[in-house]
């Protein structure tokens, strides 16, 4: 009877250990997936920031061109 009980406890421990390993593996997989998504989101944010900065630079250049044109028209009008 003691051997049967000991065997049952050993099997139960092995099953619990296997379950913990499976849960840990799943947790690791989910963590890697989450990190990958975070990295992708950060990369997209950086790309959007660069696009925004480029748009701002383009707008400033166009404003300067418009100001130069307005100054030229003003000189012609004088």
Secondary structure, 3 states (H helix, E strand, C coil): CHHHHHHHHHHHHHHHHHHHHHHHHHHHHHHHHHHHHHHHHHHHHHHHHHHHHHHHHHHHHHHHHHHHHHHHHHHHHC
